[in-house]
């Protein structure tokens, strides 16, 4: 009888004993088993605000990892950056990269990166890294990256950067030191301009208008000058597009004024611009299915023998149609074409869509906001500008199927890959899907 009671008593105690020792349940935070981390930070010195820092290594726990938190703090323990990541399992390979935010009125200072690792038993491990003498960056130019994919340069004037430009109604954008936005940038958070903020800055007014924008990258002050609306010009004051870019195959090469190729003009003070969209419809006299074709074009003043041409290096004028002095476009699509004048001087011709912008100005061409140079790198090879062109590069490149394609000089996310050759359109990295071999030509738009 006594043995039976003892056996029953033991069975009653065992579940209580087993439950109390379960390591997956929270323990006192002071004596809870701690997770472990073997991580490193790189780089740790020679840094400026806006630079990227990487934390890499292994996170482990005997039972179960819960989460990690990365904090960046200044000398006053003010938190400038926070990233939280939930975890599962006993091991995790960490590879985290973040940009150091630039605060308003930043000064040279010392900062600290704090890594906090937690497990499911309330155990916590903390490791800190010092970032000493963080430098304040200097800028030669800034770029306004608009939501319509156009890129506007802001040029320095003392402590500020400024530009006078025509902006679409209600257009938003961010400000970046690079035309490709590869790191530091300014946006808005709760209506206040901050670096690395998730929301864009409202740039455009209620209607399309031109205005002067001034930005101070130290104080983050952004000011707008008076907005000047545009008044439509009469139909007699217009330009016509000639050339081979019509999206209707029956048009061929257009050498004379054609109603569907007429540009609508607008003026504001001594500024004028003319704009044209490829018309919808399938009738050859009135439409081209809303799309242009790859080809060349030039502009003719309505009713006059005055032409806006491109001589290969700069905008030129002429008195007759000259196919050899045309603006080249290597892709077709729903492109808007605009031509800008200050007084009677043509200052800019743009070809733009929601994804791409090609801009011809005196002595330079920009593709998606980037000034085209004599050479670029592509997949580790150097390509040179094709003779007689402004944004087509040539050179032999050895590529392997499945290879990741990158460029340090061109933002591939703004370029359109040949879908028969590459995957990854819209990304900064492409992947070769075609066969391994040698490839020759690259166009930036």
C-alpha positions in Angstrom: 0.0 0.0 0.0 2.8 2.4 0.8 4.6 1.6 -2.4 1.5 2.3 -4.5 1.1 5.7 -2.8 4.7 6.5 -3.4 4.4 5.7 -7.1 1.3 7.8 -7.6 2.9 10.7 -5.8 5.9 10.5 -8.0 3.8 10.7 -11.1 2.1 13.7 -9.8 5.3 15.5 -9.1 7.2 14.7 -12.3 5.1 16.9 -14.6 5.6 19.9 -12.3 9.3 19.2 -12.1 9.6 18.9 -15.9 7.6 22.0 -16.6 9.6 24.1 -14.2 12.9 23.3 -16.0 11.8 23.9 -19.6 14.4 26.2 -21.1 12.0 27.5 -23.7 10.1 29.4 -21.0 11.1 32.9 -19.8 13.5 33.0 -16.9 14.6 35.9 -14.8 16.2 38.4 -17.2 19.3 38.6 -15.0 20.1 34.9 -15.0 18.5 33.8 -18.2 20.8 31.9 -20.6 22.2 34.4 -23.1 22.4 33.9 -26.9 25.8 34.3 -28.6 27.0 36.4 -31.5 30.2 36.4 -33.5 29.8 39.5 -35.6 32.0 42.3 -37.1 31.3 45.7 -38.5 32.8 47.1 -41.7 34.0 49.7 -42.3 34.6 51.2 -38.8 36.8 54.2 -39.6 37.1 56.9 -42.3 33.3 57.2 -42.5 31.0 60.1 -43.4 27.3 60.6 -42.9 25.5 58.8 -45.7 28.1 56.0 -45.9 27.0 52.4 -45.8 28.0 50.1 -42.8 27.7 46.4 -42.8 27.2 44.0 -39.8 28.0 40.4 -40.6 28.4 37.2 -38.6 26.7 34.3 -36.9 24.0 34.5 -34.2 23.3 31.3 -32.1 21.3 30.1 -29.2 21.0 26.7 -27.6 17.2 26.7 -27.9 15.6 29.5 -30.0 16.6 32.9 -31.2 13.9 35.6 -30.9 15.1 38.9 -32.5 17.9 41.3 -33.0 17.9 45.1 -32.9 20.5 47.4 -34.5 20.8 50.9 -33.0 23.0 53.9 -34.1 23.4 56.5 -31.4 25.3 59.7 -31.2 27.5 60.9 -28.3 24.4 62.1 -26.4 22.8 58.6 -26.8 20.3 60.0 -29.2 19.0 57.3 -31.5 19.5 58.0 -35.2 18.8 54.6 -36.7 16.9 51.5 -35.5 16.3 48.2 -37.3 14.5 45.2 -35.7 14.4 41.7 -37.2 12.5 38.7 -35.8 14.3 35.4 -35.8 13.5 31.6 -35.5 15.8 28.7 -34.9 19.1 28.1 -33.2 21.4 29.8 -35.8 21.2 32.8 -38.1 23.8 34.2 -40.6 23.5 37.9 -40.3 24.3 40.2 -43.3 22.8 43.6 -42.6 23.8 46.9 -44.4 22.5 50.4 -43.6 23.3 53.9 -44.5 24.3 56.4 -41.7 21.6 59.1 -41.6 22.7 62.7 -42.0 21.0 64.8 -39.2 20.1 68.4 -39.6 23.0 70.8 -38.8 25.4 67.8 -38.5 28.8 68.1 -37.0 31.9 65.9 -36.9 31.3 63.4 -34.0 31.7 60.0 -32.5 28.9 57.4 -32.8 28.1 54.0 -31.6 26.5 51.0 -33.2 24.7 48.7 -30.7 23.7 45.2 -31.6 21.1 43.6 -29.2 20.4 39.9 -29.6 17.5 38.2 -27.7 16.4 34.6 -27.3 13.0 33.2 -26.4 14.0 32.8 -22.7 14.5 36.5 -22.2 18.2 36.1 -22.5 19.9 39.1 -24.0 23.4 39.7 -25.4 24.7 43.2 -26.4 27.7 44.2 -28.4 28.8 47.7 -29.3 31.1 49.2 -32.0 32.5 52.7 -32.0 32.5 54.9 -35.1 34.9 57.7 -34.4 35.2 61.1 -36.1 32.2 60.7 -38.5 32.7 63.4 -41.2 30.1 65.7 -42.7 30.0 65.1 -46.5 30.4 67.9 -49.0 28.5 68.0 -52.3 29.4 69.3 -55.8 25.9 68.8 -57.1 22.5 67.6 -55.9 19.8 66.0 -57.9 16.0 66.2 -57.7 14.6 62.8 -58.6 11.0 63.2 -59.5 8.2 60.7 -59.5 7.8 60.9 -63.3 11.4 59.5 -63.6 12.9 62.8 -64.6 16.1 64.0 -63.0 16.8 67.7 -62.3 20.2 69.1 -61.4 20.6 71.5 -58.5 23.7 73.6 -58.8 25.7 75.1 -55.9 25.3 78.8 -55.0 27.2 79.4 -51.8 25.7 77.2 -49.1 22.7 76.3 -51.1 21.8 74.4 -54.3 19.2 75.8 -56.7 17.5 75.3 -60.0 14.7 77.0 -61.9 12.6 74.4 -63.7 9.1 73.6 -64.9 7.4 71.0 -62.6 4.2 69.0 -63.3 1.3 69.5 -61.1 1.6 67.8 -57.7 4.7 65.9 -58.7 6.8 64.5 -55.8 10.4 63.6 -55.5 13.5 63.2 -53.4 16.8 65.0 -53.3 20.0 62.9 -53.7 23.7 63.6 -54.2 23.7 61.1 -57.1 21.3 60.9 -60.1 20.8 57.2 -59.3 20.0 57.5 -55.6 22.5 54.9 -54.5 22.8 56.0 -50.8 22.0 59.2 -48.9 18.9 61.1 -49.9 16.4 63.5 -48.4 12.6 62.8 -48.2 9.9 63.6 -45.6 8.7 62.1 -42.4 5.6 63.5 -40.8 5.9 66.5 -43.1 9.5 67.3 -42.1 12.5 66.9 -44.4 14.9 64.2 -43.2 17.5 62.0 -44.7 16.5 58.4 -45.5 12.8 59.3 -44.9 10.2 57.0 -46.4 8.0 59.7 -48.0 8.7 61.9 -51.0 8.8 65.7 -51.0 5.9 67.6 -52.6 7.5 69.7 -55.4 4.7 70.5 -57.9 2.0 73.0 -57.3 -1.7 72.8 -58.1 -0.9 73.3 -61.8 2.1 72.7 -64.0 4.3 75.8 -63.4 7.9 76.9 -63.4 9.6 78.1 -60.2 13.0 78.4 -58.5 13.9 75.8 -55.9 16.6 76.3 -53.3 17.8 73.7 -50.9 20.3 73.8 -48.0 21.8 70.4 -47.3 23.0 71.4 -43.8 19.8 73.0 -42.5 17.4 71.0 -44.7 15.6 74.2 -45.6 13.7 73.9 -48.9 12.2 77.1 -50.4 10.2 77.7 -53.5 10.1 80.9 -55.5 7.1 82.4 -57.2 5.3 79.9 -59.4 4.7 81.0 -62.9 1.9 79.3 -64.7 2.0 78.5 -68.5 -0.4 80.1 -71.0 -1.3 78.1 -74.1 0.0 79.5 -77.4 -2.2 79.7 -80.5 -2.0 76.8 -83.0 -0.1 79.0 -85.4 2.8 79.3 -82.9 3.9 75.7 -82.9 6.5 73.2 -84.1 6.1 69.9 -86.1 8.0 66.7 -85.6 9.6 65.3 -88.7 11.6 62.1 -89.2 11.2 58.4 -88.7 9.8 58.0 -85.2 6.1 57.6 -86.0 4.7 54.5 -84.5 2.5 53.9 -87.6 4.3 51.8 -90.2 2.6 53.6 -93.1 4.2 57.0 -92.2 7.7 56.0 -93.1 9.9 59.1 -93.1 7.9 62.3 -92.5 9.5 65.3 -94.2 6.6 67.7 -94.2 4.2 69.2 -91.6 1.6 66.7 -90.7 -1.3 67.5 -88.4 -0.8 64.6 -86.0 2.8 65.6 -85.5 2.0 69.2 -84.3 3.4 70.2 -80.9 1.3 72.4 -78.5 3.1 75.5 -77.2 3.0 77.3 -73.9 4.7 80.4 -72.6 5.6 82.0 -69.3 7.4 85.4 -69.6 10.4 84.9 -71.9 10.2 81.1 -71.6 8.4 78.8 -74.0 8.1 75.1 -74.5 6.3 72.9 -77.0 5.1 69.4 -76.2 3.8 66.4 -78.2 2.4 62.9 -77.3 2.0 60.2 -79.9 -1.7 60.1 -80.8 -3.9 57.1 -80.2 -5.8 55.4 -83.1 -4.9 53.3 -86.0 -5.8 55.7 -88.9 -2.5 56.8 -90.5 -3.6 60.4 -90.8 -4.5 60.8 -87.2 -2.9 58.1 -85.0 0.0 55.7 -84.3 -1.5 53.6 -81.5 -0.1 56.0 -78.8 3.5 54.9 -79.4 6.6 56.1 -81.2 9.1 53.9 -83.0 12.9 53.8 -82.7 14.4 56.3 -85.2 15.4 59.9 -85.6 13.6 63.2 -85.5 13.9 67.0 -85.8 11.6 69.9 -85.3 10.2 72.4 -87.9 8.6 75.8 -87.0 5.0 75.9 -88.3 4.8 77.6 -91.7 8.5 78.5 -91.8 11.8 77.0 -93.0 13.3 77.0 -89.5 14.5 73.8 -88.0 15.8 72.6 -84.7 18.6 70.1 -85.4 21.2 68.0 -83.5 24.7 68.1 -85.0 25.9 65.2 -82.9 27.3 67.4 -80.1 24.9 70.3 -79.6 21.6 71.8 -80.6 21.7 73.5 -83.9 19.4 75.4 -86.3 18.9 75.1 -90.0 16.8 76.3 -92.9 16.0 72.8 -94.4 15.2 69.3 -93.5 18.5 67.4 -92.9 18.3 63.7 -91.9 21.9 63.6 -91.0 21.3 66.2 -88.2 18.6 64.5 -86.3 17.9 63.6 -82.6 18.4 59.8 -82.3 16.0 57.6 -80.2 16.9 53.9 -79.9 13.7 52.7 -78.4 10.0 53.1 -79.1 7.2 53.6 -76.7 4.7 56.1 -75.2 7.3 58.9 -75.2 6.5 62.6 -74.8 8.7 65.0 -76.7 9.4 68.5 -75.5 11.5 71.4 -76.8 12.3 74.4 -74.6 13.2 78.0 -75.6 14.5 81.0 -73.7 13.7 84.0 -75.9 14.5 82.5 -79.4 17.3 80.2 -78.3 16.5 76.5 -78.0 18.0 75.3 -74.7 16.8 71.7 -74.4 15.0 68.8 -76.2 13.7 65.9 -74.1 12.2 62.5 -74.8 10.5 61.1 -71.7 8.2 58.4 -70.5 7.2 57.1 -67.0 10.4 55.0 -67.0 13.0 56.8 -69.0 14.3 60.3 -69.9 16.6 61.3 -72.7 17.7 65.0 -72.6 19.7 66.9 -75.3 21.2 70.2 -74.3 24.1 72.2 -75.7 27.3 70.1 -75.6 25.9 67.2 -73.5 23.3 64.4 -73.5 21.7 63.0 -70.3 20.1 59.6 -70.0 17.9 59.3 -67.0 19.7 62.3 -65.4 23.2 61.0 -66.0 25.6 62.9 -68.3 26.8 60.5 -70.9 30.6 60.3 -70.8 33.0 58.8 -73.4 33.1 55.4 -71.6 31.2 53.3 -69.1 31.8 50.0 -67.3 29.4 47.1 -67.9 29.9 43.7 -66.3 33.5 44.6 -65.4 34.4 45.6 -69.0 35.0 49.1 -70.4 32.7 50.2 -73.2 33.4 53.2 -75.4 30.9 55.6 -76.9 30.1 54.6 -80.5 31.2 57.1 -83.0 28.5 59.5 -84.1 26.2 58.6 -81.1 25.6 60.1 -77.7 24.4 57.2 -75.6 25.3 54.0 -77.4 28.4 52.2 -76.1 30.4 49.4 -77.8 33.0 46.9 -76.7 33.4 43.2 -76.5 32.1 41.7 -73.2 32.5 38.0 -72.2 29.3 37.0 -70.4 28.4 33.7 -68.7 24.8 32.4 -68.6 23.4 33.1 -65.1 26.0 35.8 -64.4 24.9 38.8 -62.4 25.5 42.0 -64.4 26.3 45.3 -62.7 27.7 48.7 -63.5 29.5 51.3 -61.4 28.7 54.2 -63.9 25.2 53.5 -65.1 22.1 52.8 -62.9 20.8 49.6 -64.6 17.5 50.0 -62.9 16.8 53.0 -65.2 17.8 51.1 -68.3 15.7 48.6 -70.3 17.3 45.2 -70.8 16.8 43.1 -74.0 14.4 40.5 -72.6 15.8 37.9 -75.0 19.2 38.3 -73.2 18.7 39.5 -69.7 16.3 39.2 -66.7 16.0 41.8 -63.9 14.6 44.8 -65.6 14.0 47.6 -63.0 16.8 46.3 -60.8 20.4 47.5 -60.4 21.6 43.9 -61.2 20.7 42.0 -64.3 21.1 38.3 -65.0 22.2 36.9 -68.3 19.6 34.3 -69.4 21.0 33.8 -72.9 23.9 31.5 -73.8 27.5 32.1 -72.6 29.5 34.1 -75.2 30.8 37.5 -76.3 28.4 40.5 -76.5 29.1 43.8 -78.2 26.7 46.8 -77.8 24.9 48.6 -74.9 22.4 51.5 -75.1 21.6 53.4 -71.9 18.0 54.1 -72.9 
